[in-house]
Amino acid sequence: MLKDSSTPKFVRLGWWPFADLLALAAAGVLLLLFFALHGMGGHFYTTIGITIAFAVAGRIARGVDTSGALAGGTVAFILAARDLKLFWILLAVFLVTLAATRLGRTRKEELRVAQAEIGRSASQVMSNLWIAAAVLVPASLHNMAAFLSVAALAEVAADTTSSEIGTAYPGKTVLITNWKSVSPGVDGGISMIGTIAGAVAASIIAACAAMLALTSISGAVVIACAGTLGMLVDSILGAAFERRDYLNNNTVNLLSTAAAVVIAWVIRSS
């Protein structure tokens, strides 16, 4: 469903790794804050139905595992409750990233970078979607909050697509910090085809936002740029910190979505 096709090793506590339990706790905190600030809302049962359908569909499609479905469902609920149009953007991200993940699976398996068959876990889902949901939780929903949430989602689509397409198809891969050739799938490695694919994915999400009247055409351009630049921030963090084990992939994903939000806010406010 989202970024990170690796299968990290975590300490387990019960059914799921501790990192997934922590991610579910973070999702729960967002949900509690949402209910505290907004209550059930006027279309609660419709939102619940959409949320359950989204989580079940993601699980059946093996885009996420069970913990990932719970985390993704929580985010879907918050987005749908704030504005149903935001849920359609999330669905677009899911479809774009799922398609990118499925492409070239044989080559990814040869490179040992293919997503696990069971799908992405709660920690992977929340590292990508937490920021998009968090900006919507404050009491008053205004155009900027929705705009920033879409920017975060555009970065998710861009980075996932870039990574998946970049490893699925042959091409020169270089480390973004020094432009030296590296193997596909290396943290911080970028390729022309992967970068272009990521920019296209961000543009698709931005275009969807414009078509749903969540933003203007000029706003969509900003979203596409923020998503693409956030994707490049992810690569820089991967090269500078993840390769040295200073940060893990989930932390890098969280920071890159936050970077996309900051970039979108700075450009929009200037």
N, C-alpha and C positions, 0 to 999 in steps of 0.2 A: 504494500500500500504506500509506503513512504521510504524515506532515505534509509540507508544502511542495510546492505545485503549480507553483512558479516554475521557470524553467530558468536558473540562474545561469551567468555566464561565468567560466570558470576557465582558467588556463594549462594547456595540454595537454602530456603527456609520454607518448608512445607512443599506445596505443589510447584511453586514458581521461584525463580532466582530472586534474591533480595532486591536487586535493582528493579525488577518488575513490580514487586510489592511496593517499593518506594514510589514508583511511577503511578501506580494505582492510588496510593495515598495522596499524591499531588493532584491527581484528577478529582479525587473525592473532596479535597480542600476547595478546589475551584467550584465544584458543584454546590457545596455548602454555602460558600460565599454568594454564589448566584441566587440561591433560594433565600438567603438572609436579606439580600438587597432587592429582589424582584418577586419573591413569592412563587406561586405556581404558574402565574401568567394566564392570559386569556385563552390560549389554545394548547393547554397542557397535554391533553390526551392525543391530539394530532402530533405534537412534537415527540411524545413518547413512542407513538407508532412508527414515525419516521426513523427515530433513533434505533429502535429494535430492528427494523428492516435493514438499516444500513450496517449495523453490527453483524447481523446474521449473514448478509450478503458478502461482507468482507471475509467472514470466517469460511463460508462455503467456497469462495473463490481462492482461498488460501493466501489472501493478501496479508492476513494477520492470523496469529494464533488466538487462543481463547482470551488470554490476558490482554492482547492487543485489541481484540474486539471490544472488550469492556472499556478500555481507555479511549478508543476511537469513538465508541458510542457516547461516552461522556462529553467529548468535544463536540460531537454532532448535535447533541441535545442543546448545549449552550449556544452554538451557532444558529440552530433552527429556532430556538426560543427567542433569540434577539432579533433575527430577521431571516425568514425562510430562504431568501435569496442567497444568504451566506452559506446555507447548507448546500445549495446547488453548486456553489463554487467548490466546497469541500468534495462533493461528489465528482466534479470535474477533475480535481487533483487526484482523487483515487483512481479514476479511469485512465488518466494520462500516465500516472506512475505505474499502474498495474500493467499497462501495455508495454511500457519501456522495460519493466522487469522481465516480462515474458519473452521479449525479443532476444535472440542469440543465446539462449540458455546453454546450448552445448558448449559454445566457446567459453562462457563464464564458468561452467563446471570444470573445463580444462584448466582454466586459470585459478580455480578454487576461490572464486569470488561470487558465486551464484548465491542468491537468497535461499535460505533453508526452505524446504518444501512446506513446512508447517506454517510459514509466514512470519511477519514481523511481530515482535513482542511488545508488551506495554511500555517498556523503557524506550524502545526505539520509536514507538508511536508518539509518546508524550514528548520526547526530545524534539520532535518535529512540529507538533501541533500545540504544545502548551502555550507558546507565545500568542498564537493566533486566537486562542480562546481567552487568554488572560486579559488582553486589551479590551475585550468586550464585557468583562464582568462588572466594571465600575457602574455606579448607579444610573448615569445618564448616557444613553446610546446616541451618539452624534455621528455625523458623516465621517469625521476624522477617524473614529474608532473602527468603523467598518472598513474604511480605506486602508488603515494600517493592518487590520486582520487579513485582508486580501493580499497585501504586500508580503506578509509572512507566508501565506499559502503559495504565492507565486514562487517564492524562494524554494519552498519544499519541492514543488514540481520541477523547477529548474535543476536543482542539485541532484535529485533522484534520477531524472532523465539523463542528465549529463553523465553521471556515474555509470548508469546501466547501458546507455548507448555507446559510451566511450570504451567500455570493456567488451561490448558485444561485437564491435566491428573493428577490424585492424586499422591501424594508423599510428603515426608517431606520437608518443606520449612523453611529455617533458614535465619536470618538477617546476611548479609555478614560481618558486623563489629564485631559481638559478638557471632555468631553461635547459638543464641537463637531461638527456634521455633516461627514462625509467621504464619499468615494466608496467603494462596496463593494470590498474587496480591498486597501485601504490598510493598511499596517502599523500595528497597534495599534487598528484599527477593530473595533468590536463591534456586533452587532445583537441584538435580542431573540430572534428565531427561531434565529439561530446559537448564541447562548449557551444557550438551552434545549436545542437539539439536542446540543450538546456535553455538557451535564450528563446528558442521557439516555444518551448513548454511554458516559460514565464509569460510569453506574449499571448498564448492561448488562454491562460487563466485571466490575464488582464482584459482580453477581448470579451471573455465571458462576463466579467464584471461590468464592462461597458454595455453589453447587450442587455443585462439585467437591470440597467440603470442604477447600479451601485456607485458608479463614477462616470465622469465625462471622458471623452476621447483623450484629452490631454492628461487626465488623471490615469487613464489606462497606460499611457506611455510611461508615466512615472512609475507605476506599479511594475511594468515589464522591466524597466531599468533597475529598479530596486531589487527585484527578484534575481536578475542576472548578476548584479554586483554582489548581492548576498551569497550567491553561488561561488563567486570568485573568492570572497572572504572565507568561505568554508574551505576552499582549496589552500589558501594561505595558512589558515590555522592548522590544517592537516599536515602541511609541509613543515611548519615551524614547531608545532607542539605535539601533534598526534604521533608522528613518526618517531619522536623521542620519548613517547609514553608519558608526556607531561599532562596530556588531556586524552580522554577516550572519545570514541566516535560520537557517543550520545551528547557529550558536553559540547563538542564541536558543532553538532547539528543545532543544538539549542542556541548557541552563540551566533551562528550564522543567520538563523531566523530573526533573532533580536537585531542583528546588524541590518537586515533588510528593512525592518520596521523603522530603525533610526534613520536610515538613508531616505526612505519614503517620506518620513516626517520632515527632515531637513529640506528636501527638495520642494515638498508641498508648501512648507511654511516660508520659503524664501521668496 
